[in-house]
Amino acid sequence: MRLRRAAPQGSTTTLFRITTEDVVVRDQPIARGSMICLLLPGANLDAEVFPDPEKFDISRANANKHLGLVVAATPVLAATGAD
């Protein structure tokens, strides 16, 4: 079984943020005040973090870190009027 690669239609797939401090990510410096774009569909595809990242495996040691396997916050759904 493989995990879904595409987000459902109408969902947010990118988030833009501005850094509040200087940081280094994988040897790449990012200055305070820089705009960054988070691409959510690629969030779990880092093979260094998740061996065989496209495989559905709830028994992996770090499954609770996989965004495709987290529990949704139901109060947010309630606030939108979703049933």
PDB file of N, CA, C and O in Angstrom:
ATOM      1  N   MET A   1       0.844  -1.169   0.000  1.00  0.00           N
ATOM      2  CA  MET A   1       0.000   0.000   0.000  1.00  0.00           C
ATOM      3  C   MET A   1       0.892   1.235   0.000  1.00  0.00           C
ATOM      4  O   MET A   1       1.870   1.294   0.746  1.00  0.00           O
ATOM      5  N   ARG A   2       0.567   2.213  -0.823  1.00  0.00           N
ATOM      6  CA  ARG A   2       1.327   3.456  -0.923  1.00  0.00           C
ATOM      7  C   ARG A   2       0.501   4.606  -0.345  1.00  0.00           C
ATOM      8  O   ARG A   2      -0.730   4.580  -0.366  1.00  0.00           O
ATOM      9  N   LEU A   3       1.202   5.608   0.168  1.00  0.00           N
ATOM     10  CA  LEU A   3       0.521   6.779   0.702  1.00  0.00           C
ATOM     11  C   LEU A   3       0.116   7.711  -0.426  1.00  0.00           C
ATOM     12  O   LEU A   3       0.745   7.719  -1.484  1.00  0.00           O
ATOM     13  N   ARG A   4      -0.917   8.485  -0.211  1.00  0.00           N
ATOM     14  CA  ARG A   4      -1.406   9.436  -1.194  1.00  0.00           C
ATOM     15  C   ARG A   4      -0.355  10.521  -1.428  1.00  0.00           C
ATOM     16  O   ARG A   4       0.151  11.105  -0.470  1.00  0.00           O
ATOM     17  N   ARG A   5      -0.027  10.790  -2.668  1.00  0.00           N
ATOM     18  CA  ARG A   5       0.985  11.800  -3.001  1.00  0.00           C
ATOM     19  C   ARG A   5       0.358  13.159  -3.245  1.00  0.00           C
ATOM     20  O   ARG A   5       1.005  14.180  -3.012  1.00  0.00           O
ATOM     21  N   ALA A   6      -0.865  13.201  -3.701  1.00  0.00           N
ATOM     22  CA  ALA A   6      -1.508  14.468  -4.029  1.00  0.00           C
ATOM     23  C   ALA A   6      -2.514  14.824  -2.938  1.00  0.00           C
ATOM     24  O   ALA A   6      -3.176  13.960  -2.364  1.00  0.00           O
ATOM     25  N   ALA A   7      -2.602  16.104  -2.676  1.00  0.00           N
ATOM     26  CA  ALA A   7      -3.559  16.575  -1.681  1.00  0.00           C
ATOM     27  C   ALA A   7      -4.966  16.564  -2.280  1.00  0.00           C
ATOM     28  O   ALA A   7      -5.126  16.720  -3.490  1.00  0.00           O
ATOM     29  N   PRO A   8      -5.977  16.383  -1.443  1.00  0.00           N
ATOM     30  CA  PRO A   8      -7.349  16.444  -1.948  1.00  0.00           C
ATOM     31  C   PRO A   8      -7.624  17.805  -2.585  1.00  0.00           C
ATOM     32  O   PRO A   8      -7.062  18.818  -2.168  1.00  0.00           O
ATOM     33  N   GLN A   9      -8.472  17.820  -3.573  1.00  0.00           N
ATOM     34  CA  GLN A   9      -8.802  19.062  -4.261  1.00  0.00           C
ATOM     35  C   GLN A   9      -9.325  20.098  -3.265  1.00  0.00           C
ATOM     36  O   GLN A   9     -10.163  19.792  -2.417  1.00  0.00           O
ATOM     37  N   GLY A  10      -8.828  21.302  -3.378  1.00  0.00           N
ATOM     38  CA  GLY A  10      -9.273  22.384  -2.514  1.00  0.00           C
ATOM     39  C   GLY A  10      -8.489  22.513  -1.224  1.00  0.00           C
ATOM     40  O   GLY A  10      -8.727  23.443  -0.452  1.00  0.00           O
ATOM     41  N   SER A  11      -7.560  21.603  -0.969  1.00  0.00           N
ATOM     42  CA  SER A  11      -6.775  21.698   0.260  1.00  0.00           C
ATOM     43  C   SER A  11      -5.516  22.526   0.027  1.00  0.00           C
ATOM     44  O   SER A  11      -5.090  22.719  -1.112  1.00  0.00           O
ATOM     45  N   THR A  12      -4.940  23.001   1.091  1.00  0.00           N
ATOM     46  CA  THR A  12      -3.728  23.804   1.016  1.00  0.00           C
ATOM     47  C   THR A  12      -2.523  22.892   0.879  1.00  0.00           C
ATOM     48  O   THR A  12      -2.362  21.954   1.659  1.00  0.00           O
ATOM     49  N   THR A  13      -1.676  23.158  -0.103  1.00  0.00           N
ATOM     50  CA  THR A  13      -0.479  22.357  -0.295  1.00  0.00           C
ATOM     51  C   THR A  13       0.799  23.140  -0.021  1.00  0.00           C
ATOM     52  O   THR A  13       1.880  22.554   0.053  1.00  0.00           O
ATOM     53  N   THR A  14       0.687  24.449   0.129  1.00  0.00           N
ATOM     54  CA  THR A  14       1.859  25.272   0.430  1.00  0.00           C
ATOM     55  C   THR A  14       1.543  26.226   1.568  1.00  0.00           C
ATOM     56  O   THR A  14       0.414  26.696   1.715  1.00  0.00           O
ATOM     57  N   LEU A  15       2.546  26.496   2.355  1.00  0.00           N
ATOM     58  CA  LEU A  15       2.442  27.483   3.427  1.00  0.00           C
ATOM     59  C   LEU A  15       3.641  28.412   3.317  1.00  0.00           C
ATOM     60  O   LEU A  15       4.769  27.951   3.143  1.00  0.00           O
ATOM     61  N   PHE A  16       3.412  29.692   3.415  1.00  0.00           N
ATOM     62  CA  PHE A  16       4.497  30.665   3.405  1.00  0.00           C
ATOM     63  C   PHE A  16       4.696  31.181   4.820  1.00  0.00           C
ATOM     64  O   PHE A  16       3.731  31.479   5.524  1.00  0.00           O
ATOM     65  N   ARG A  17       5.923  31.281   5.223  1.00  0.00           N
ATOM     66  CA  ARG A  17       6.273  31.769   6.556  1.00  0.00           C
ATOM     67  C   ARG A  17       7.486  32.687   6.451  1.00  0.00           C
ATOM     68  O   ARG A  17       8.232  32.634   5.473  1.00  0.00           O
ATOM     69  N   ILE A  18       7.677  33.523   7.461  1.00  0.00           N
ATOM     70  CA  ILE A  18       8.857  34.379   7.552  1.00  0.00           C
ATOM     71  C   ILE A  18       9.635  33.956   8.781  1.00  0.00           C
ATOM     72  O   ILE A  18       9.077  33.846   9.872  1.00  0.00           O
ATOM     73  N   THR A  19      10.922  33.720   8.602  1.00  0.00           N
ATOM     74  CA  THR A  19      11.749  33.250   9.712  1.00  0.00           C
ATOM     75  C   THR A  19      11.898  34.348  10.764  1.00  0.00           C
ATOM     76  O   THR A  19      12.027  35.526  10.431  1.00  0.00           O
ATOM     77  N   THR A  20      11.880  33.954  12.016  1.00  0.00           N
ATOM     78  CA  THR A  20      11.998  34.913  13.119  1.00  0.00           C
ATOM     79  C   THR A  20      13.410  34.967  13.696  1.00  0.00           C
ATOM     80  O   THR A  20      13.705  35.783  14.569  1.00  0.00           O
ATOM     81  N   GLU A  21      14.273  34.095  13.201  1.00  0.00           N
ATOM     82  CA  GLU A  21      15.671  34.091  13.631  1.00  0.00           C
ATOM     83  C   GLU A  21      16.512  33.428  12.544  1.00  0.00           C
ATOM     84  O   GLU A  21      15.989  32.717  11.686  1.00  0.00           O
ATOM     85  N   ASP A  22      17.810  33.667  12.592  1.00  0.00           N
ATOM     86  CA  ASP A  22      18.714  32.991  11.670  1.00  0.00           C
ATOM     87  C   ASP A  22      18.713  31.502  11.974  1.00  0.00           C
ATOM     88  O   ASP A  22      18.791  31.107  13.137  1.00  0.00           O
ATOM     89  N   VAL A  23      18.626  30.678  10.945  1.00  0.00           N
ATOM     90  CA  VAL A  23      18.664  29.228  11.120  1.00  0.00           C
ATOM     91  C   VAL A  23      19.529  28.610  10.022  1.00  0.00           C
ATOM     92  O   VAL A  23      19.826  29.249   9.013  1.00  0.00           O
ATOM     93  N   VAL A  24      19.921  27.371  10.236  1.00  0.00           N
ATOM     94  CA  VAL A  24      20.646  26.604   9.228  1.00  0.00           C
ATOM     95  C   VAL A  24      19.902  25.287   9.052  1.00  0.00           C
ATOM     96  O   VAL A  24      19.672  24.560  10.019  1.00  0.00           O
ATOM     97  N   VAL A  25      19.530  24.988   7.816  1.00  0.00           N
ATOM     98  CA  VAL A  25      18.841  23.743   7.496  1.00  0.00           C
ATOM     99  C   VAL A  25      19.685  23.010   6.464  1.00  0.00           C
ATOM    100  O   VAL A  25      19.870  23.479   5.341  1.00  0.00           O
ATOM    101  N   ARG A  26      20.196  21.841   6.871  1.00  0.00           N
ATOM    102  CA  ARG A  26      21.055  21.037   5.987  1.00  0.00           C
ATOM    103  C   ARG A  26      22.178  21.865   5.385  1.00  0.00           C
ATOM    104  O   ARG A  26      22.382  21.874   4.171  1.00  0.00           O
ATOM    105  N   ASP A  27      22.888  22.547   6.236  1.00  0.00           N
ATOM    106  CA  ASP A  27      24.034  23.373   5.847  1.00  0.00           C
ATOM    107  C   ASP A  27      23.656  24.590   5.011  1.00  0.00           C
ATOM    108  O   ASP A  27      24.539  25.254   4.469  1.00  0.00           O
ATOM    109  N   GLN A  28      22.382  24.894   4.895  1.00  0.00           N
ATOM    110  CA  GLN A  28      21.931  26.061   4.135  1.00  0.00           C
ATOM    111  C   GLN A  28      21.473  27.146   5.117  1.00  0.00           C
ATOM    112  O   GLN A  28      20.454  26.979   5.787  1.00  0.00           O
ATOM    113  N   PRO A  29      22.219  28.261   5.209  1.00  0.00           N
ATOM    114  CA  PRO A  29      21.793  29.327   6.121  1.00  0.00           C
ATOM    115  C   PRO A  29      20.546  30.039   5.600  1.00  0.00           C
ATOM    116  O   PRO A  29      20.418  30.307   4.405  1.00  0.00           O
ATOM    117  N   ILE A  30      19.640  30.335   6.514  1.00  0.00           N
ATOM    118  CA  ILE A  30      18.425  31.094   6.190  1.00  0.00           C
ATOM    119  C   ILE A  30      18.382  32.260   7.174  1.00  0.00           C
ATOM    120  O   ILE A  30      18.297  32.062   8.386  1.00  0.00           O
ATOM    121  N   ALA A  31      18.442  33.459   6.643  1.00  0.00           N
ATOM    122  CA  ALA A  31      18.518  34.653   7.480  1.00  0.00           C
ATOM    123  C   ALA A  31      17.167  35.004   8.097  1.00  0.00           C
ATOM    124  O   ALA A  31      16.114  34.738   7.519  1.00  0.00           O
ATOM    125  N   ARG A  32      17.223  35.605   9.277  1.00  0.00           N
ATOM    126  CA  ARG A  32      16.018  36.124   9.938  1.00  0.00           C
ATOM    127  C   ARG A  32      15.302  37.064   8.971  1.00  0.00           C
ATOM    128  O   ARG A  32      15.939  37.887   8.313  1.00  0.00           O
ATOM    129  N   GLY A  33      13.986  36.941   8.886  1.00  0.00           N
ATOM    130  CA  GLY A  33      13.194  37.795   8.005  1.00  0.00           C
ATOM    131  C   GLY A  33      13.027  37.249   6.593  1.00  0.00           C
ATOM    132  O   GLY A  33      12.380  37.879   5.757  1.00  0.00           O
ATOM    133  N   SER A  34      13.609  36.080   6.323  1.00  0.00           N
ATOM    134  CA  SER A  34      13.470  35.475   4.996  1.00  0.00           C
ATOM    135  C   SER A  34      12.107  34.824   4.852  1.00  0.00           C
ATOM    136  O   SER A  34      11.586  34.245   5.805  1.00  0.00           O
ATOM    137  N   MET A  35      11.523  34.919   3.654  1.00  0.00           N
ATOM    138  CA  MET A  35      10.276  34.208   3.385  1.00  0.00           C
ATOM    139  C   MET A  35      10.628  32.805   2.923  1.00  0.00           C
ATOM    140  O   MET A  35      11.483  32.618   2.058  1.00  0.00           O
ATOM    141  N   ILE A  36       9.965  31.830   3.505  1.00  0.00           N
ATOM    142  CA  ILE A  36      10.174  30.441   3.109  1.00  0.00           C
ATOM    143  C   ILE A  36       8.832  29.852   2.685  1.00  0.00           C
ATOM    144  O   ILE A  36       7.773  30.303   3.121  1.00  0.00           O
ATOM    145  N   CYS A  37       8.898  28.849   1.837  1.00  0.00           N
ATOM    146  CA  CYS A  37       7.699  28.170   1.353  1.00  0.00           C
ATOM    147  C   CYS A  37       7.781  26.717   1.778  1.00  0.00           C
ATOM    148  O   CYS A  37       8.740  26.024   1.438  1.00  0.00           O
ATOM    149  N   LEU A  38       6.803  26.256   2.505  1.00  0.00           N
ATOM    150  CA  LEU A  38       6.725  24.862   2.923  1.00  0.00           C
ATOM    151  C   LEU A  38       5.835  24.126   1.937  1.00  0.00           C
ATOM    152  O   LEU A  38       4.666  24.473   1.771  1.00  0.00           O
ATOM    153  N   LEU A  39       6.383  23.115   1.285  1.00  0.00           N
ATOM    154  CA  LEU A  39       5.624  22.322   0.321  1.00  0.00           C
ATOM    155  C   LEU A  39       5.150  21.049   1.016  1.00  0.00           C
ATOM    156  O   LEU A  39       5.901  20.081   1.139  1.00  0.00           O
ATOM    157  N   LEU A  40       3.929  21.062   1.457  1.00  0.00           N
ATOM    158  CA  LEU A  40       3.392  19.976   2.273  1.00  0.00           C
ATOM    159  C   LEU A  40       3.389  18.605   1.609  1.00  0.00           C
ATOM    160  O   LEU A  40       3.625  17.617   2.305  1.00  0.00           O
ATOM    161  N   PRO A  41       3.137  18.480   0.308  1.00  0.00           N
ATOM    162  CA  PRO A  41       3.160  17.131  -0.281  1.00  0.00           C
ATOM    163  C   PRO A  41       4.516  16.433  -0.157  1.00  0.00           C
ATOM    164  O   PRO A  41       4.576  15.204  -0.201  1.00  0.00           O
ATOM    165  N   GLY A  42       5.586  17.179  -0.007  1.00  0.00           N
ATOM    166  CA  GLY A  42       6.909  16.581   0.124  1.00  0.00           C
ATOM    167  C   GLY A  42       7.356  16.399   1.558  1.00  0.00           C
ATOM    168  O   GLY A  42       8.497  16.007   1.802  1.00  0.00           O
ATOM    169  N   ALA A  43       6.485  16.674   2.506  1.00  0.00           N
ATOM    170  CA  ALA A  43       6.867  16.688   3.915  1.00  0.00           C
ATOM    171  C   ALA A  43       7.396  15.368   4.441  1.00  0.00           C
ATOM    172  O   ALA A  43       8.228  15.368   5.349  1.00  0.00           O
ATOM    173  N   ASN A  44       6.955  14.267   3.917  1.00  0.00           N
ATOM    174  CA  ASN A  44       7.334  12.966   4.462  1.00  0.00           C
ATOM    175  C   ASN A  44       8.221  12.152   3.523  1.00  0.00           C
ATOM    176  O   ASN A  44       8.387  10.948   3.719  1.00  0.00           O
ATOM    177  N   LEU A  45       8.785  12.789   2.519  1.00  0.00           N
ATOM    178  CA  LEU A  45       9.529  12.055   1.502  1.00  0.00           C
ATOM    179  C   LEU A  45      11.031  12.046   1.720  1.00  0.00           C
ATOM    180  O   LEU A  45      11.777  11.673   0.814  1.00  0.00           O
ATOM    181  N   ASP A  46      11.491  12.441   2.883  1.00  0.00           N
ATOM    182  CA  ASP A  46      12.919  12.440   3.194  1.00  0.00           C
ATOM    183  C   ASP A  46      13.339  11.039   3.622  1.00  0.00           C
ATOM    184  O   ASP A  46      13.006  10.589   4.719  1.00  0.00           O
ATOM    185  N   ALA A  47      14.072  10.354   2.749  1.00  0.00           N
ATOM    186  CA  ALA A  47      14.471   8.964   3.029  1.00  0.00           C
ATOM    187  C   ALA A  47      15.430   8.871   4.217  1.00  0.00           C
ATOM    188  O   ALA A  47      15.584   7.794   4.792  1.00  0.00           O
ATOM    189  N   GLU A  48      16.076   9.975   4.597  1.00  0.00           N
ATOM    190  CA  GLU A  48      16.930   9.948   5.790  1.00  0.00           C
ATOM    191  C   GLU A  48      16.096   9.881   7.061  1.00  0.00           C
ATOM    192  O   GLU A  48      16.564   9.386   8.086  1.00  0.00           O
ATOM    193  N   VAL A  49      14.880  10.370   7.001  1.00  0.00           N
ATOM    194  CA  VAL A  49      13.986  10.360   8.160  1.00  0.00           C
ATOM    195  C   VAL A  49      13.049   9.151   8.123  1.00  0.00           C
ATOM    196  O   VAL A  49      12.817   8.508   9.147  1.00  0.00           O
ATOM    197  N   PHE A  50      12.515   8.849   6.944  1.00  0.00           N
ATOM    198  CA  PHE A  50      11.567   7.750   6.768  1.00  0.00           C
ATOM    199  C   PHE A  50      12.084   6.790   5.701  1.00  0.00           C
ATOM    200  O   PHE A  50      11.885   7.039   4.512  1.00  0.00           O
ATOM    201  N   PRO A  51      12.744   5.697   6.095  1.00  0.00           N
ATOM    202  CA  PRO A  51      13.163   4.710   5.099  1.00  0.00           C
ATOM    203  C   PRO A  51      11.943   4.238   4.289  1.00  0.00           C
ATOM    204  O   PRO A  51      10.887   3.960   4.856  1.00  0.00           O
ATOM    205  N   ASP A  52      12.097   4.153   2.982  1.00  0.00           N
ATOM    206  CA  ASP A  52      11.003   3.813   2.072  1.00  0.00           C
ATOM    207  C   ASP A  52       9.802   4.717   2.366  1.00  0.00           C
ATOM    208  O   ASP A  52       8.740   4.232   2.757  1.00  0.00           O
ATOM    209  N   PRO A  53       9.971   6.035   2.177  1.00  0.00           N
ATOM    210  CA  PRO A  53       8.977   7.012   2.625  1.00  0.00           C
ATOM    211  C   PRO A  53       7.595   6.899   2.002  1.00  0.00           C
ATOM    212  O   PRO A  53       6.624   7.377   2.588  1.00  0.00           O
ATOM    213  N   GLU A  54       7.478   6.284   0.837  1.00  0.00           N
ATOM    214  CA  GLU A  54       6.161   6.168   0.206  1.00  0.00           C
ATOM    215  C   GLU A  54       5.386   4.942   0.668  1.00  0.00           C
ATOM    216  O   GLU A  54       4.216   4.782   0.320  1.00  0.00           O
ATOM    217  N   LYS A  55       6.009   4.094   1.432  1.00  0.00           N
ATOM    218  CA  LYS A  55       5.349   2.881   1.907  1.00  0.00           C
ATOM    219  C   LYS A  55       4.472   3.183   3.129  1.00  0.00           C
ATOM    220  O   LYS A  55       4.904   3.877   4.050  1.00  0.00           O
ATOM    221  N   PHE A  56       3.266   2.669   3.132  1.00  0.00           N
ATOM    222  CA  PHE A  56       2.377   2.797   4.286  1.00  0.00           C
ATOM    223  C   PHE A  56       2.833   1.800   5.344  1.00  0.00           C
ATOM    224  O   PHE A  56       2.675   0.591   5.178  1.00  0.00           O
ATOM    225  N   ASP A  57       3.400   2.316   6.433  1.00  0.00           N
ATOM    226  CA  ASP A  57       3.964   1.449   7.464  1.00  0.00           C
ATOM    227  C   ASP A  57       3.744   2.072   8.840  1.00  0.00           C
ATOM    228  O   ASP A  57       4.578   2.844   9.314  1.00  0.00           O
ATOM    229  N   ILE A  58       2.628   1.739   9.479  1.00  0.00           N
ATOM    230  CA  ILE A  58       2.340   2.320  10.787  1.00  0.00           C
ATOM    231  C   ILE A  58       3.193   1.721  11.894  1.00  0.00           C
ATOM    232  O   ILE A  58       3.165   2.192  13.030  1.00  0.00           O
ATOM    233  N   SER A  59       3.947   0.686  11.564  1.00  0.00           N
ATOM    234  CA  SER A  59       4.808   0.076  12.583  1.00  0.00           C
ATOM    235  C   SER A  59       6.215   0.669  12.597  1.00  0.00           C
ATOM    236  O   SER A  59       7.045   0.268  13.413  1.00  0.00           O
ATOM    237  N   ARG A  60       6.495   1.631  11.695  1.00  0.00           N
ATOM    238  CA  ARG A  60       7.833   2.230  11.699  1.00  0.00           C
ATOM    239  C   ARG A  60       8.065   2.938  13.028  1.00  0.00           C
ATOM    240  O   ARG A  60       7.127   3.462  13.629  1.00  0.00           O
ATOM    241  N   ALA A  61       9.297   2.954  13.479  1.00  0.00           N
ATOM    242  CA  ALA A  61       9.632   3.489  14.803  1.00  0.00           C
ATOM    243  C   ALA A  61       9.209   4.943  14.985  1.00  0.00           C
ATOM    244  O   ALA A  61       8.865   5.350  16.095  1.00  0.00           O
ATOM    245  N   ASN A  62       9.229   5.721  13.926  1.00  0.00           N
ATOM    246  CA  ASN A  62       8.878   7.138  14.047  1.00  0.00           C
ATOM    247  C   ASN A  62       7.565   7.465  13.317  1.00  0.00           C
ATOM    248  O   ASN A  62       7.415   8.563  12.781  1.00  0.00           O
ATOM    249  N   ALA A  63       6.633   6.536  13.295  1.00  0.00           N
ATOM    250  CA  ALA A  63       5.358   6.741  12.602  1.00  0.00           C
ATOM    251  C   ALA A  63       4.609   7.963  13.126  1.00  0.00           C
ATOM    252  O   ALA A  63       3.875   8.608  12.377  1.00  0.00           O
ATOM    253  N   ASN A  64       4.788   8.281  14.394  1.00  0.00           N
ATOM    254  CA  ASN A  64       4.081   9.437  14.962  1.00  0.00           C
ATOM    255  C   ASN A  64       4.620  10.765  14.438  1.00  0.00           C
ATOM    256  O   ASN A  64       4.029  11.810  14.707  1.00  0.00           O
ATOM    257  N   LYS A  65       5.720  10.750  13.703  1.00  0.00           N
ATOM    258  CA  LYS A  65       6.287  11.962  13.102  1.00  0.00           C
ATOM    259  C   LYS A  65       5.837  12.140  11.656  1.00  0.00           C
ATOM    260  O   LYS A  65       6.092  13.185  11.057  1.00  0.00           O
ATOM    261  N   HIS A  66       5.175  11.141  11.092  1.00  0.00           N
ATOM    262  CA  HIS A  66       4.757  11.154   9.689  1.00  0.00           C
ATOM    263  C   HIS A  66       3.443  11.924   9.573  1.00  0.00           C
ATOM    264  O   HIS A  66       2.447  11.544  10.188  1.00  0.00           O
ATOM    265  N   LEU A  67       3.435  13.002   8.790  1.00  0.00           N
ATOM    266  CA  LEU A  67       2.252  13.851   8.697  1.00  0.00           C
ATOM    267  C   LEU A  67       1.050  13.151   8.075  1.00  0.00           C
ATOM    268  O   LEU A  67      -0.089  13.558   8.303  1.00  0.00           O
ATOM    269  N   GLY A  68       1.291  12.103   7.292  1.00  0.00           N
ATOM    270  CA  GLY A  68       0.186  11.357   6.699  1.00  0.00           C
ATOM    271  C   GLY A  68      -0.509  10.450   7.698  1.00  0.00           C
ATOM    272  O   GLY A  68      -1.576   9.910   7.405  1.00  0.00           O
ATOM    273  N   LEU A  69       0.077  10.275   8.867  1.00  0.00           N
ATOM    274  CA  LEU A  69      -0.472   9.347   9.858  1.00  0.00           C
ATOM    275  C   LEU A  69      -0.899  10.032  11.152  1.00  0.00           C
ATOM    276  O   LEU A  69      -1.195   9.355  12.137  1.00  0.00           O
ATOM    277  N   VAL A  70      -0.937  11.364  11.167  1.00  0.00           N
ATOM    278  CA  VAL A  70      -1.312  12.074  12.389  1.00  0.00           C
ATOM    279  C   VAL A  70      -2.829  12.175  12.492  1.00  0.00           C
ATOM    280  O   VAL A  70      -3.540  12.033  11.497  1.00  0.00           O
ATOM    281  N   VAL A  71      -3.312  12.420  13.694  1.00  0.00           N
ATOM    282  CA  VAL A  71      -4.746  12.565  13.934  1.00  0.00           C
ATOM    283  C   VAL A  71      -5.134  14.017  13.693  1.00  0.00           C
ATOM    284  O   VAL A  71      -4.463  14.925  14.182  1.00  0.00           O
ATOM    285  N   ALA A  72      -6.198  14.243  12.953  1.00  0.00           N
ATOM    286  CA  ALA A  72      -6.665  15.607  12.670  1.00  0.00           C
ATOM    287  C   ALA A  72      -7.228  16.242  13.924  1.00  0.00           C
ATOM    288  O   ALA A  72      -7.761  15.564  14.803  1.00  0.00           O
ATOM    289  N   ALA A  73      -7.102  17.545  13.987  1.00  0.00           N
ATOM    290  CA  ALA A  73      -7.647  18.300  15.112  1.00  0.00           C
ATOM    291  C   ALA A  73      -9.128  18.559  14.842  1.00  0.00           C
ATOM    292  O   ALA A  73      -9.468  19.444  14.058  1.00  0.00           O
ATOM    293  N   THR A  74     -10.002  17.801  15.481  1.00  0.00           N
ATOM    294  CA  THR A  74     -11.433  17.914  15.216  1.00  0.00           C
ATOM    295  C   THR A  74     -12.026  19.260  15.605  1.00  0.00           C
ATOM    296  O   THR A  74     -13.007  19.661  14.979  1.00  0.00           O
ATOM    297  N   PRO A  75     -11.499  20.004  16.611  1.00  0.00           N
ATOM    298  CA  PRO A  75     -12.085  21.319  16.889  1.00  0.00           C
ATOM    299  C   PRO A  75     -11.996  22.265  15.691  1.00  0.00           C
ATOM    300  O   PRO A  75     -12.856  23.129  15.526  1.00  0.00           O
ATOM    301  N   VAL A  76     -10.976  22.114  14.862  1.00  0.00           N
ATOM    302  CA  VAL A  76     -10.865  22.953  13.669  1.00  0.00           C
ATOM    303  C   VAL A  76     -11.997  22.639  12.701  1.00  0.00           C
ATOM    304  O   VAL A  76     -12.588  23.551  12.124  1.00  0.00           O
ATOM    305  N   LEU A  77     -12.302  21.361  12.520  1.00  0.00           N
ATOM    306  CA  LEU A  77     -13.413  20.988  11.655  1.00  0.00           C
ATOM    307  C   LEU A  77     -14.735  21.525  12.196  1.00  0.00           C
ATOM    308  O   LEU A  77     -15.579  22.002  11.437  1.00  0.00           O
ATOM    309  N   ALA A  78     -14.902  21.445  13.485  1.00  0.00           N
ATOM    310  CA  ALA A  78     -16.139  21.941  14.099  1.00  0.00           C
ATOM    311  C   ALA A  78     -16.274  23.440  13.877  1.00  0.00           C
ATOM    312  O   ALA A  78     -17.375  23.938  13.641  1.00  0.00           O
ATOM    313  N   ALA A  79     -15.157  24.160  13.950  1.00  0.00           N
ATOM    314  CA  ALA A  79     -15.194  25.611  13.794  1.00  0.00           C
ATOM    315  C   ALA A  79     -15.560  26.016  12.375  1.00  0.00           C
ATOM    316  O   ALA A  79     -16.069  27.117  12.164  1.00  0.00           O
ATOM    317  N   THR A  80     -15.311  25.149  11.395  1.00  0.00           N
ATOM    318  CA  THR A  80     -15.632  25.479  10.001  1.00  0.00           C
ATOM    319  C   THR A  80     -17.059  25.105   9.646  1.00  0.00           C
ATOM    320  O   THR A  80     -17.537  25.458   8.568  1.00  0.00           O
ATOM    321  N   GLY A  81     -17.739  24.405  10.519  1.00  0.00           N
ATOM    322  CA  GLY A  81     -19.101  23.988  10.246  1.00  0.00           C
ATOM    323  C   GLY A  81     -19.179  22.663   9.522  1.00  0.00           C
ATOM    324  O   GLY A  81     -20.249  22.259   9.066  1.00  0.00           O
ATOM    325  N   ALA A  82     -18.036  21.975   9.412  1.00  0.00           N
ATOM    326  CA  ALA A  82     -18.022  20.669   8.736  1.00  0.00           C
ATOM    327  C   ALA A  82     -18.784  19.639   9.556  1.00  0.00           C
ATOM    328  O   ALA A  82     -18.776  19.687  10.786  1.00  0.00           O
ATOM    329  N   ASP A  83     -19.432  18.720   8.883  1.00  0.00           N
ATOM    330  CA  ASP A  83     -20.142  17.640   9.579  1.00  0.00           C
ATOM    331  C   ASP A  83     -19.259  16.441   9.755  1.00  0.00           C
ATOM    332  O   ASP A  83     -19.689  15.435  10.320  1.00  0.00           O
TER     333      ASP A  83
END
